[in-house]
Amino acid sequence: MVSNADNRLHGILVVEDEFLVQMIATDILSDAGFRPFEAHDAQEAMTLLEARADVQVLFTDWNMPGDIDGLWLARLVHERWPAIAILLTSGKMCPDPGDLPLGERFVSKPYRPSMLIREIESLLGQDAEAAQGAPALPAGIIMQSPASGAIGGGSIAGLLAEPAKS
């Protein structure tokens, strides 16, 4: 886990079109010692990334106005700046396992401040092996296939059951 003292070294780009949600996310990150930068859409995010070399994590909403949504932005950033870790968020949809580039993560809205910090710190602390195949879903979430009883015939995310106490 990254220490709070080390967080100030990490720039986090928060891309969110909802002003209040962006303000809360940047406050959470700032309070945790990170250096958040703000963009309101994908174009603004790309412009900022071209101008700054100190962004280590892109935290982007999936649904945004304009021609490029957050998922497409994540793919563009992954191709152009592969060293930037990516955390995608949405309150309306959840990506399928193959939707995100390898190593990218997803957190559902609403998220708890502790979950956001944990996911960011996990992305910053991941080793090269984890970056090759880190799961797209947060810890504690598993994918169920239709054969294992998923509702509706598609893959869905479900919470892991707590281990039996002995």
BALUM-266775 format. One record per atom (N, C-alpha, C): residue number from 1; atom name; x, y, z; residue in one letter. Coordinates in Angstrom, 2 decimals. Layout:
<rs>
(NUM 'CA' (X Y Z) 'A')
...
</rs>
This chain:
<rs>
(1 'N' (0.84 -1.18 0.00) 'M')
(1 'CA' (0.00 0.00 0.00) 'M')
(1 'C' (0.88 1.24 0.00) 'M')
(2 'N' (0.51 2.24 -0.73) 'V')
(2 'CA' (1.25 3.49 -0.83) 'V')
(2 'C' (0.97 4.30 0.43) 'V')
(3 'N' (2.03 4.84 1.04) 'S')
(3 'CA' (1.81 5.64 2.25) 'S')
(3 'C' (1.26 7.00 1.89) 'S')
(4 'N' (0.54 7.62 2.83) 'N')
(4 'CA' (-0.05 8.93 2.60) 'N')
(4 'C' (1.01 9.95 2.25) 'N')
(5 'N' (2.20 9.84 2.85) 'A')
(5 'CA' (3.28 10.77 2.56) 'A')
(5 'C' (3.74 10.65 1.11) 'A')
(6 'N' (3.67 9.44 0.56) 'D')
(6 'CA' (4.07 9.23 -0.83) 'D')
(6 'C' (3.00 9.66 -1.83) 'D')
(7 'N' (1.75 9.76 -1.38) 'N')
(7 'CA' (0.65 10.08 -2.29) 'N')
(7 'C' (0.84 11.42 -2.98) 'N')
(8 'N' (1.46 12.39 -2.30) 'R')
(8 'CA' (1.61 13.73 -2.88) 'R')
(8 'C' (2.44 13.72 -4.15) 'R')
(9 'N' (3.18 12.64 -4.35) 'L')
(9 'CA' (3.99 12.51 -5.55) 'L')
(9 'C' (3.18 12.06 -6.75) 'L')
(10 'N' (1.94 11.62 -6.52) 'H')
(10 'CA' (1.14 11.02 -7.58) 'H')
(10 'C' (0.05 11.96 -8.07) 'H')
(11 'N' (0.10 12.26 -9.37) 'G')
(11 'CA' (-0.95 13.06 -9.99) 'G')
(11 'C' (-2.06 12.16 -10.49) 'G')
(12 'N' (-3.29 12.52 -10.16) 'I')
(12 'CA' (-4.47 11.75 -10.56) 'I')
(12 'C' (-5.35 12.67 -11.39) 'I')
(13 'N' (-5.63 12.30 -12.63) 'L')
(13 'CA' (-6.52 13.07 -13.49) 'L')
(13 'C' (-7.94 12.55 -13.32) 'L')
(14 'N' (-8.82 13.41 -12.82) 'V')
(14 'CA' (-10.23 13.06 -12.61) 'V')
(14 'C' (-11.03 13.65 -13.77) 'V')
(15 'N' (-11.63 12.77 -14.58) 'V')
(15 'CA' (-12.43 13.21 -15.72) 'V')
(15 'C' (-13.89 12.89 -15.41) 'V')
(16 'N' (-14.66 13.93 -15.19) 'E')
(16 'CA' (-16.06 13.79 -14.75) 'E')
(16 'C' (-16.83 15.01 -15.22) 'E')
(17 'N' (-17.97 14.79 -15.89) 'D')
(17 'CA' (-18.77 15.91 -16.39) 'D')
(17 'C' (-19.74 16.47 -15.36) 'D')
(18 'N' (-20.02 15.72 -14.30) 'E')
(18 'CA' (-20.90 16.20 -13.24) 'E')
(18 'C' (-20.06 16.96 -12.21) 'E')
(19 'N' (-20.29 18.27 -12.12) 'F')
(19 'CA' (-19.45 19.13 -11.28) 'F')
(19 'C' (-19.35 18.65 -9.84) 'F')
(20 'N' (-20.48 18.33 -9.22) 'L')
(20 'CA' (-20.48 17.94 -7.82) 'L')
(20 'C' (-19.73 16.62 -7.61) 'L')
(21 'N' (-19.92 15.66 -8.50) 'V')
(21 'CA' (-19.24 14.37 -8.39) 'V')
(21 'C' (-17.73 14.58 -8.54) 'V')
(22 'N' (-17.34 15.43 -9.49) 'Q')
(22 'CA' (-15.92 15.71 -9.69) 'Q')
(22 'C' (-15.32 16.40 -8.46) 'Q')
(23 'N' (-16.05 17.34 -7.89) 'M')
(23 'CA' (-15.58 18.05 -6.71) 'M')
(23 'C' (-15.37 17.08 -5.54) 'M')
(24 'N' (-16.32 16.18 -5.35) 'I')
(24 'CA' (-16.20 15.20 -4.26) 'I')
(24 'C' (-15.00 14.28 -4.50) 'I')
(25 'N' (-14.85 13.79 -5.72) 'A')
(25 'CA' (-13.73 12.89 -6.03) 'A')
(25 'C' (-12.39 13.58 -5.83) 'A')
(26 'N' (-12.27 14.81 -6.30) 'T')
(26 'CA' (-11.00 15.52 -6.14) 'T')
(26 'C' (-10.74 15.84 -4.67) 'T')
(27 'N' (-11.78 16.13 -3.90) 'D')
(27 'CA' (-11.61 16.36 -2.46) 'D')
(27 'C' (-11.13 15.09 -1.76) 'D')
(28 'N' (-11.73 13.94 -2.11) 'I')
(28 'CA' (-11.31 12.67 -1.52) 'I')
(28 'C' (-9.83 12.43 -1.81) 'I')
(29 'N' (-9.45 12.61 -3.06) 'L')
(29 'CA' (-8.06 12.37 -3.45) 'L')
(29 'C' (-7.10 13.36 -2.80) 'L')
(30 'N' (-7.50 14.61 -2.76) 'S')
(30 'CA' (-6.68 15.64 -2.13) 'S')
(30 'C' (-6.50 15.37 -0.64) 'S')
(31 'N' (-7.60 15.01 0.03) 'D')
(31 'CA' (-7.53 14.69 1.46) 'D')
(31 'C' (-6.62 13.49 1.73) 'D')
(32 'N' (-6.51 12.59 0.77) 'A')
(32 'CA' (-5.64 11.42 0.91) 'A')
(32 'C' (-4.19 11.75 0.54) 'A')
(33 'N' (-3.95 13.00 0.14) 'G')
(33 'CA' (-2.59 13.42 -0.15) 'G')
(33 'C' (-2.20 13.37 -1.62) 'G')
(34 'N' (-3.11 12.94 -2.50) 'F')
(34 'CA' (-2.81 12.92 -3.93) 'F')
(34 'C' (-2.90 14.33 -4.50) 'F')
(35 'N' (-2.37 14.49 -5.72) 'R')
(35 'CA' (-2.49 15.76 -6.45) 'R')
(35 'C' (-3.49 15.56 -7.59) 'R')
(36 'N' (-4.76 15.86 -7.35) 'P')
(36 'CA' (-5.76 15.68 -8.42) 'P')
(36 'C' (-5.74 16.83 -9.42) 'P')
(37 'N' (-5.95 16.48 -10.68) 'F')
(37 'CA' (-6.16 17.43 -11.76) 'F')
(37 'C' (-7.55 17.16 -12.30) 'F')
(38 'N' (-8.21 18.17 -12.86) 'E')
(38 'CA' (-9.59 18.02 -13.31) 'E')
(38 'C' (-9.74 18.25 -14.81) 'E')
(39 'N' (-10.61 17.43 -15.41) 'A')
(39 'CA' (-11.05 17.63 -16.79) 'A')
(39 'C' (-12.53 17.26 -16.82) 'A')
(40 'N' (-13.28 17.95 -17.67) 'H')
(40 'CA' (-14.74 17.74 -17.72) 'H')
(40 'C' (-15.18 16.86 -18.88) 'H')
(41 'N' (-14.28 16.59 -19.81) 'D')
(41 'CA' (-14.59 15.70 -20.93) 'D')
(41 'C' (-13.30 15.11 -21.47) 'D')
(42 'N' (-13.43 14.22 -22.43) 'A')
(42 'CA' (-12.27 13.51 -22.96) 'A')
(42 'C' (-11.29 14.44 -23.67) 'A')
(43 'N' (-11.81 15.41 -24.41) 'Q')
(43 'CA' (-10.92 16.34 -25.12) 'Q')
(43 'C' (-10.07 17.14 -24.15) 'Q')
(44 'N' (-10.69 17.63 -23.10) 'E')
(44 'CA' (-9.96 18.38 -22.07) 'E')
(44 'C' (-8.92 17.48 -21.39) 'E')
(45 'N' (-9.28 16.21 -21.17) 'A')
(45 'CA' (-8.35 15.26 -20.56) 'A')
(45 'C' (-7.14 15.03 -21.46) 'A')
(46 'N' (-7.36 14.83 -22.75) 'M')
(46 'CA' (-6.26 14.59 -23.68) 'M')
(46 'C' (-5.34 15.81 -23.74) 'M')
(47 'N' (-5.92 17.00 -23.75) 'T')
(47 'CA' (-5.12 18.23 -23.78) 'T')
(47 'C' (-4.26 18.32 -22.52) 'T')
(48 'N' (-4.84 18.02 -21.37) 'L')
(48 'CA' (-4.09 18.07 -20.12) 'L')
(48 'C' (-2.97 17.03 -20.11) 'L')
(49 'N' (-3.27 15.82 -20.57) 'L')
(49 'CA' (-2.25 14.76 -20.59) 'L')
(49 'C' (-1.10 15.10 -21.53) 'L')
(50 'N' (-1.39 15.77 -22.63) 'E')
(50 'CA' (-0.33 16.18 -23.55) 'E')
(50 'C' (0.58 17.23 -22.92) 'E')
(51 'N' (0.04 18.02 -22.00) 'A')
(51 'CA' (0.80 19.11 -21.38) 'A')
(51 'C' (1.51 18.70 -20.09) 'A')
(52 'N' (1.11 17.60 -19.48) 'R')
(52 'CA' (1.65 17.22 -18.17) 'R')
(52 'C' (2.27 15.83 -18.24) 'R')
(53 'N' (3.40 15.69 -17.58) 'A')
(53 'CA' (4.06 14.38 -17.51) 'A')
(53 'C' (3.93 13.77 -16.12) 'A')
(54 'N' (3.19 14.44 -15.24) 'D')
(54 'CA' (3.13 13.99 -13.84) 'D')
(54 'C' (1.81 13.32 -13.47) 'D')
(55 'N' (1.05 12.85 -14.46) 'V')
(55 'CA' (-0.19 12.13 -14.19) 'V')
(55 'C' (0.11 10.64 -14.21) 'V')
(56 'N' (-0.16 9.97 -13.08) 'Q')
(56 'CA' (0.08 8.53 -13.00) 'Q')
(56 'C' (-1.20 7.71 -13.12) 'Q')
(57 'N' (-2.36 8.33 -12.81) 'V')
(57 'CA' (-3.63 7.60 -12.86) 'V')
(57 'C' (-4.69 8.46 -13.53) 'V')
(58 'N' (-5.44 7.84 -14.44) 'L')
(58 'CA' (-6.62 8.44 -15.04) 'L')
(58 'C' (-7.83 7.83 -14.34) 'L')
(59 'N' (-8.64 8.67 -13.69) 'F')
(59 'CA' (-9.88 8.23 -13.05) 'F')
(59 'C' (-11.01 8.89 -13.83) 'F')
(60 'N' (-11.71 8.11 -14.66) 'T')
(60 'CA' (-12.68 8.69 -15.58) 'T')
(60 'C' (-14.06 8.07 -15.49) 'T')
(61 'N' (-15.05 8.93 -15.63) 'D')
(61 'CA' (-16.43 8.48 -15.75) 'D')
(61 'C' (-16.60 7.84 -17.12) 'D')
(62 'N' (-17.47 6.86 -17.21) 'W')
(62 'CA' (-17.74 6.19 -18.48) 'W')
(62 'C' (-18.63 7.07 -19.36) 'W')
(63 'N' (-19.72 7.57 -18.81) 'N')
(63 'CA' (-20.70 8.34 -19.59) 'N')
(63 'C' (-20.35 9.82 -19.53) 'N')
(64 'N' (-19.95 10.37 -20.67) 'M')
(64 'CA' (-19.60 11.79 -20.75) 'M')
(64 'C' (-20.12 12.35 -22.06) 'M')
(65 'N' (-20.35 13.66 -22.08) 'P')
(65 'CA' (-20.79 14.28 -23.33) 'P')
(65 'C' (-19.65 14.32 -24.34) 'P')
(66 'N' (-20.01 14.49 -25.60) 'G')
(66 'CA' (-19.00 14.58 -26.64) 'G')
(66 'C' (-18.87 13.29 -27.42) 'G')
(67 'N' (-17.91 13.29 -28.33) 'D')
(67 'CA' (-17.71 12.15 -29.22) 'D')
(67 'C' (-16.98 10.98 -28.57) 'D')
(68 'N' (-16.27 11.25 -27.48) 'I')
(68 'CA' (-15.46 10.21 -26.84) 'I')
(68 'C' (-15.97 9.99 -25.42) 'I')
(69 'N' (-16.41 8.76 -25.13) 'D')
(69 'CA' (-16.85 8.44 -23.77) 'D')
(69 'C' (-15.63 7.99 -22.95) 'D')
(70 'N' (-15.86 7.70 -21.68) 'G')
(70 'CA' (-14.77 7.33 -20.79) 'G')
(70 'C' (-14.08 6.03 -21.16) 'G')
(71 'N' (-14.83 5.07 -21.68) 'L')
(71 'CA' (-14.23 3.80 -22.09) 'L')
(71 'C' (-13.29 4.01 -23.27) 'L')
(72 'N' (-13.74 4.79 -24.23) 'W')
(72 'CA' (-12.90 5.09 -25.39) 'W')
(72 'C' (-11.69 5.91 -24.96) 'W')
(73 'N' (-11.88 6.86 -24.04) 'L')
(73 'CA' (-10.77 7.64 -23.50) 'L')
(73 'C' (-9.76 6.71 -22.84) 'L')
(74 'N' (-10.23 5.74 -22.07) 'A')
(74 'CA' (-9.33 4.78 -21.42) 'A')
(74 'C' (-8.49 4.04 -22.45) 'A')
(75 'N' (-9.11 3.63 -23.54) 'R')
(75 'CA' (-8.37 2.92 -24.60) 'R')
(75 'C' (-7.33 3.83 -25.24) 'R')
(76 'N' (-7.71 5.09 -25.52) 'L')
(76 'CA' (-6.77 6.04 -26.13) 'L')
(76 'C' (-5.57 6.29 -25.21) 'L')
(77 'N' (-5.86 6.51 -23.94) 'V')
(77 'CA' (-4.78 6.77 -22.98) 'V')
(77 'C' (-3.90 5.54 -22.83) 'V')
(78 'N' (-4.50 4.36 -22.78) 'H')
(78 'CA' (-3.73 3.12 -22.67) 'H')
(78 'C' (-2.77 2.96 -23.85) 'H')
(79 'N' (-3.21 3.30 -25.04) 'E')
(79 'CA' (-2.36 3.18 -26.23) 'E')
(79 'C' (-1.27 4.24 -26.26) 'E')
(80 'N' (-1.62 5.47 -25.93) 'R')
(80 'CA' (-0.68 6.59 -26.06) 'R')
(80 'C' (0.25 6.74 -24.86) 'R')
(81 'N' (-0.28 6.48 -23.66) 'W')
(81 'CA' (0.49 6.61 -22.42) 'W')
(81 'C' (0.33 5.31 -21.61) 'W')
(82 'N' (0.97 4.24 -22.02) 'P')
(82 'CA' (0.76 2.95 -21.36) 'P')
(82 'C' (1.17 2.92 -19.88) 'P')
(83 'N' (1.99 3.84 -19.44) 'A')
(83 'CA' (2.41 3.87 -18.03) 'A')
(83 'C' (1.34 4.45 -17.12) 'A')
(84 'N' (0.34 5.11 -17.69) 'I')
(84 'CA' (-0.73 5.69 -16.87) 'I')
(84 'C' (-1.74 4.60 -16.52) 'I')
(85 'N' (-1.95 4.41 -15.23) 'A')
(85 'CA' (-2.95 3.45 -14.76) 'A')
(85 'C' (-4.34 4.05 -14.94) 'A')
(86 'N' (-5.34 3.20 -15.13) 'I')
(86 'CA' (-6.69 3.69 -15.43) 'I')
(86 'C' (-7.71 3.05 -14.51) 'I')
(87 'N' (-8.56 3.92 -13.95) 'L')
(87 'CA' (-9.69 3.49 -13.13) 'L')
(87 'C' (-10.94 4.12 -13.74) 'L')
(88 'N' (-11.85 3.28 -14.20) 'L')
(88 'CA' (-13.09 3.72 -14.84) 'L')
(88 'C' (-14.22 3.61 -13.83) 'L')
(89 'N' (-15.20 4.53 -13.92) 'T')
(89 'CA' (-16.33 4.49 -13.02) 'T')
(89 'C' (-17.63 4.77 -13.77) 'T')
(90 'N' (-18.72 4.25 -13.24) 'S')
(90 'CA' (-20.04 4.53 -13.79) 'S')
(90 'C' (-21.10 4.13 -12.77) 'S')
(91 'N' (-22.19 4.86 -12.80) 'G')
(91 'CA' (-23.33 4.49 -11.98) 'G')
(91 'C' (-24.41 3.83 -12.81) 'G')
(92 'N' (-24.18 3.71 -14.13) 'K')
(92 'CA' (-25.19 3.19 -15.03) 'K')
(92 'C' (-24.83 1.86 -15.66) 'K')
(93 'N' (-23.55 1.57 -15.81) 'M')
(93 'CA' (-23.15 0.35 -16.50) 'M')
(93 'C' (-21.90 -0.24 -15.87) 'M')
(94 'N' (-21.68 -1.51 -16.19) 'C')
(94 'CA' (-20.51 -2.24 -15.72) 'C')
(94 'C' (-19.86 -2.88 -16.94) 'C')
(95 'N' (-18.56 -2.74 -17.09) 'P')
(95 'CA' (-17.92 -3.30 -18.28) 'P')
(95 'C' (-17.90 -4.82 -18.27) 'P')
(96 'N' (-17.95 -5.40 -19.46) 'D')
(96 'CA' (-17.72 -6.83 -19.60) 'D')
(96 'C' (-16.22 -7.07 -19.42) 'D')
(97 'N' (-15.82 -8.29 -19.09) 'P')
(97 'CA' (-14.41 -8.55 -18.81) 'P')
(97 'C' (-13.45 -8.09 -19.91) 'P')
(98 'N' (-13.83 -8.18 -21.17) 'G')
(98 'CA' (-12.94 -7.79 -22.25) 'G')
(98 'C' (-13.02 -6.33 -22.66) 'G')
(99 'N' (-13.89 -5.55 -22.02) 'D')
(99 'CA' (-14.07 -4.15 -22.40) 'D')
(99 'C' (-12.88 -3.27 -22.06) 'D')
(100 'N' (-12.26 -3.52 -20.92) 'L')
(100 'CA' (-11.16 -2.68 -20.46) 'L')
(100 'C' (-9.82 -3.22 -20.92) 'L')
(101 'N' (-8.88 -2.32 -21.22) 'P')
(101 'CA' (-7.52 -2.80 -21.51) 'P')
(101 'C' (-6.97 -3.54 -20.28) 'P')
(102 'N' (-6.05 -4.47 -20.51) 'L')
(102 'CA' (-5.47 -5.24 -19.41) 'L')
(102 'C' (-4.87 -4.31 -18.37) 'L')
(103 'N' (-5.11 -4.63 -17.11) 'G')
(103 'CA' (-4.56 -3.84 -16.02) 'G')
(103 'C' (-5.44 -2.70 -15.56) 'G')
(104 'N' (-6.48 -2.37 -16.32) 'E')
(104 'CA' (-7.35 -1.27 -15.94) 'E')
(104 'C' (-8.39 -1.79 -14.96) 'E')
(105 'N' (-8.95 -0.90 -14.17) 'R')
(105 'CA' (-9.91 -1.29 -13.13) 'R')
(105 'C' (-11.21 -0.51 -13.28) 'R')
(106 'N' (-12.24 -1.00 -12.59) 'F')
(106 'CA' (-13.56 -0.38 -12.61) 'F')
(106 'C' (-14.10 -0.32 -11.19) 'F')
(107 'N' (-14.75 0.81 -10.85) 'V')
(107 'CA' (-15.43 0.96 -9.57) 'V')
(107 'C' (-16.81 1.56 -9.85) 'V')
(108 'N' (-17.85 0.96 -9.26) 'S')
(108 'CA' (-19.22 1.44 -9.48) 'S')
(108 'C' (-19.51 2.66 -8.62) 'S')
(109 'N' (-20.34 3.55 -9.17) 'K')
(109 'CA' (-20.88 4.67 -8.39) 'K')
(109 'C' (-22.16 4.20 -7.74) 'K')
(110 'N' (-22.49 4.64 -6.59) 'P')
(110 'CA' (-21.64 5.48 -5.74) 'P')
(110 'C' (-20.54 4.64 -5.10) 'P')
(111 'N' (-19.39 5.22 -4.95) 'Y')
(111 'CA' (-18.27 4.52 -4.32) 'Y')
(111 'C' (-17.96 5.20 -2.99) 'Y')
(112 'N' (-17.42 4.42 -2.09) 'R')
(112 'CA' (-16.99 4.96 -0.80) 'R')
(112 'C' (-15.61 5.58 -0.97) 'R')
(113 'N' (-15.32 6.64 -0.23) 'P')
(113 'CA' (-13.97 7.22 -0.30) 'P')
(113 'C' (-12.87 6.19 -0.08) 'P')
(114 'N' (-13.06 5.30 0.90) 'S')
(114 'CA' (-12.04 4.28 1.18) 'S')
(114 'C' (-11.83 3.35 -0.01) 'S')
(115 'N' (-12.91 3.03 -0.74) 'M')
(115 'CA' (-12.78 2.16 -1.91) 'M')
(115 'C' (-12.00 2.87 -3.02) 'M')
(116 'N' (-12.31 4.15 -3.25) 'L')
(116 'CA' (-11.60 4.90 -4.27) 'L')
(116 'C' (-10.12 4.96 -3.95) 'L')
(117 'N' (-9.79 5.29 -2.71) 'I')
(117 'CA' (-8.38 5.37 -2.31) 'I')
(117 'C' (-7.71 4.01 -2.45) 'I')
(118 'N' (-8.37 2.95 -2.02) 'R')
(118 'CA' (-7.80 1.60 -2.10) 'R')
(118 'C' (-7.53 1.22 -3.56) 'R')
(119 'N' (-8.46 1.51 -4.46) 'E')
(119 'CA' (-8.26 1.17 -5.88) 'E')
(119 'C' (-7.11 1.98 -6.48) 'E')
(120 'N' (-7.04 3.27 -6.16) 'I')
(120 'CA' (-5.95 4.11 -6.68) 'I')
(120 'C' (-4.61 3.60 -6.15) 'I')
(121 'N' (-4.54 3.34 -4.85) 'E')
(121 'CA' (-3.29 2.85 -4.27) 'E')
(121 'C' (-2.91 1.49 -4.84) 'E')
(122 'N' (-3.90 0.66 -5.11) 'S')
(122 'CA' (-3.63 -0.64 -5.71) 'S')
(122 'C' (-3.05 -0.47 -7.12) 'S')
(123 'N' (-3.62 0.43 -7.89) 'L')
(123 'CA' (-3.10 0.69 -9.23) 'L')
(123 'C' (-1.67 1.22 -9.18) 'L')
(124 'N' (-1.40 2.10 -8.24) 'L')
(124 'CA' (-0.06 2.68 -8.12) 'L')
(124 'C' (0.96 1.67 -7.62) 'L')
(125 'N' (0.51 0.69 -6.85) 'G')
(125 'CA' (1.42 -0.27 -6.26) 'G')
(125 'C' (1.55 -1.57 -7.01) 'G')
(126 'N' (0.80 -1.72 -8.10) 'Q')
(126 'CA' (0.84 -3.01 -8.78) 'Q')
(126 'C' (2.19 -3.25 -9.44) 'Q')
(127 'N' (2.63 -4.50 -9.42) 'D')
(127 'CA' (3.90 -4.85 -10.04) 'D')
(127 'C' (3.68 -5.16 -11.52) 'D')
(128 'N' (4.74 -5.41 -12.23) 'A')
(128 'CA' (4.65 -5.63 -13.67) 'A')
(128 'C' (3.77 -6.82 -14.01) 'A')
(129 'N' (3.83 -7.88 -13.21) 'E')
(129 'CA' (2.99 -9.06 -13.48) 'E')
(129 'C' (1.52 -8.72 -13.34) 'E')
(130 'N' (1.17 -7.97 -12.30) 'A')
(130 'CA' (-0.23 -7.59 -12.09) 'A')
(130 'C' (-0.70 -6.67 -13.20) 'A')
(131 'N' (0.17 -5.82 -13.69) 'A')
(131 'CA' (-0.21 -4.90 -14.76) 'A')
(131 'C' (-0.55 -5.65 -16.04) 'A')
(132 'N' (0.03 -6.84 -16.22) 'Q')
(132 'CA' (-0.25 -7.63 -17.41) 'Q')
(132 'C' (-1.65 -8.22 -17.41) 'Q')
(133 'N' (-2.20 -8.49 -16.22) 'G')
(133 'CA' (-3.49 -9.15 -16.21) 'G')
(133 'C' (-4.32 -8.87 -14.98) 'G')
(134 'N' (-4.27 -7.66 -14.48) 'A')
(134 'CA' (-5.07 -7.31 -13.30) 'A')
(134 'C' (-6.55 -7.36 -13.67) 'A')
(135 'N' (-7.40 -7.75 -12.72) 'P')
(135 'CA' (-8.82 -7.85 -13.02) 'P')
(135 'C' (-9.45 -6.48 -13.26) 'P')
(136 'N' (-10.49 -6.45 -14.08) 'A')
(136 'CA' (-11.19 -5.20 -14.36) 'A')
(136 'C' (-12.14 -4.84 -13.24) 'A')
(137 'N' (-12.49 -5.79 -12.41) 'L')
(137 'CA' (-13.44 -5.55 -11.33) 'L')
(137 'C' (-12.71 -5.47 -10.00) 'L')
(138 'N' (-13.24 -4.72 -9.06) 'P')
(138 'CA' (-12.60 -4.61 -7.75) 'P')
(138 'C' (-12.54 -5.95 -7.03) 'P')
(139 'N' (-11.64 -6.03 -6.05) 'A')
(139 'CA' (-11.53 -7.24 -5.24) 'A')
(139 'C' (-12.87 -7.54 -4.60) 'A')
(140 'N' (-13.21 -8.82 -4.48) 'G')
(140 'CA' (-14.47 -9.21 -3.87) 'G')
(140 'C' (-15.59 -9.41 -4.88) 'G')
(141 'N' (-15.32 -9.17 -6.15) 'I')
(141 'CA' (-16.33 -9.34 -7.20) 'I')
(141 'C' (-15.86 -10.47 -8.11) 'I')
(142 'N' (-16.75 -11.39 -8.42) 'I')
(142 'CA' (-16.43 -12.48 -9.34) 'I')
(142 'C' (-17.38 -12.42 -10.53) 'I')
(143 'N' (-16.94 -12.98 -11.64) 'M')
(143 'CA' (-17.80 -13.05 -12.81) 'M')
(143 'C' (-18.45 -14.43 -12.82) 'M')
(144 'N' (-19.74 -14.45 -13.07) 'Q')
(144 'CA' (-20.47 -15.71 -13.14) 'Q')
(144 'C' (-20.88 -15.94 -14.58) 'Q')
(145 'N' (-20.73 -17.15 -15.03) 'S')
(145 'CA' (-21.13 -17.48 -16.39) 'S')
(145 'C' (-22.55 -18.03 -16.37) 'S')
(146 'N' (-23.21 -18.11 -17.54) 'P')
(146 'CA' (-24.56 -18.66 -17.57) 'P')
(146 'C' (-24.62 -20.06 -16.98) 'P')
(147 'N' (-23.57 -20.84 -17.15) 'A')
(147 'CA' (-23.56 -22.20 -16.62) 'A')
(147 'C' (-23.56 -22.22 -15.10) 'A')
(148 'N' (-23.05 -21.14 -14.49) 'S')
(148 'CA' (-23.00 -21.12 -13.02) 'S')
(148 'C' (-24.21 -20.43 -12.42) 'S')
(149 'N' (-25.20 -20.12 -13.25) 'G')
(149 'CA' (-26.45 -19.60 -12.70) 'G')
(149 'C' (-26.65 -18.11 -12.83) 'G')
(150 'N' (-25.97 -17.46 -13.74) 'A')
(150 'CA' (-26.18 -16.03 -13.92) 'A')
(150 'C' (-27.58 -15.78 -14.46) 'A')
(151 'N' (-28.17 -14.72 -14.02) 'I')
(151 'CA' (-29.52 -14.37 -14.45) 'I')
(151 'C' (-29.45 -13.72 -15.83) 'I')
(152 'N' (-30.35 -14.09 -16.70) 'G')
(152 'CA' (-30.45 -13.44 -18.00) 'G')
(152 'C' (-29.51 -13.99 -19.05) 'G')
(153 'N' (-28.71 -14.99 -18.73) 'G')
(153 'CA' (-27.88 -15.63 -19.74) 'G')
(153 'C' (-26.56 -14.95 -20.02) 'G')
(154 'N' (-26.27 -13.79 -19.43) 'G')
(154 'CA' (-25.00 -13.12 -19.66) 'G')
(154 'C' (-24.14 -13.18 -18.43) 'G')
(155 'N' (-22.95 -12.63 -18.53) 'S')
(155 'CA' (-22.07 -12.57 -17.37) 'S')
(155 'C' (-22.50 -11.43 -16.48) 'S')
(156 'N' (-22.55 -11.69 -15.19) 'I')
(156 'CA' (-22.87 -10.63 -14.24) 'I')
(156 'C' (-21.85 -10.66 -13.12) 'I')
(157 'N' (-21.71 -9.55 -12.44) 'A')
(157 'CA' (-20.81 -9.49 -11.31) 'A')
(157 'C' (-21.61 -9.76 -10.05) 'A')
(158 'N' (-21.03 -10.48 -9.15) 'G')
(158 'CA' (-21.68 -10.75 -7.88) 'G')
(158 'C' (-20.67 -10.68 -6.76) 'G')
(159 'N' (-21.13 -10.41 -5.56) 'L')
(159 'CA' (-20.24 -10.36 -4.41) 'L')
(159 'C' (-19.80 -11.76 -4.05) 'L')
(160 'N' (-18.55 -11.88 -3.63) 'L')
(160 'CA' (-18.05 -13.15 -3.14) 'L')
(160 'C' (-18.68 -13.44 -1.79) 'L')
(161 'N' (-18.98 -14.70 -1.55) 'A')
(161 'CA' (-19.50 -15.09 -0.25) 'A')
(161 'C' (-18.36 -15.05 0.76) 'A')
(162 'N' (-18.69 -14.69 1.99) 'E')
(162 'CA' (-17.70 -14.69 3.06) 'E')
(162 'C' (-17.31 -16.14 3.33) 'E')
(163 'N' (-16.01 -16.38 3.63) 'P')
(163 'CA' (-15.60 -17.76 3.93) 'P')
(163 'C' (-16.27 -18.24 5.21) 'P')
(164 'N' (-16.54 -19.54 5.25) 'A')
(164 'CA' (-17.15 -20.14 6.43) 'A')
(164 'C' (-16.20 -20.03 7.61) 'A')
(165 'N' (-16.73 -19.65 8.76) 'K')
(165 'CA' (-15.90 -19.53 9.96) 'K')
(165 'C' (-15.86 -20.88 10.65) 'K')
(166 'N' (-14.64 -21.28 11.07) 'S')
(166 'CA' (-14.53 -22.57 11.75) 'S')
(166 'C' (-14.39 -22.39 13.23) 'S')
</rs>
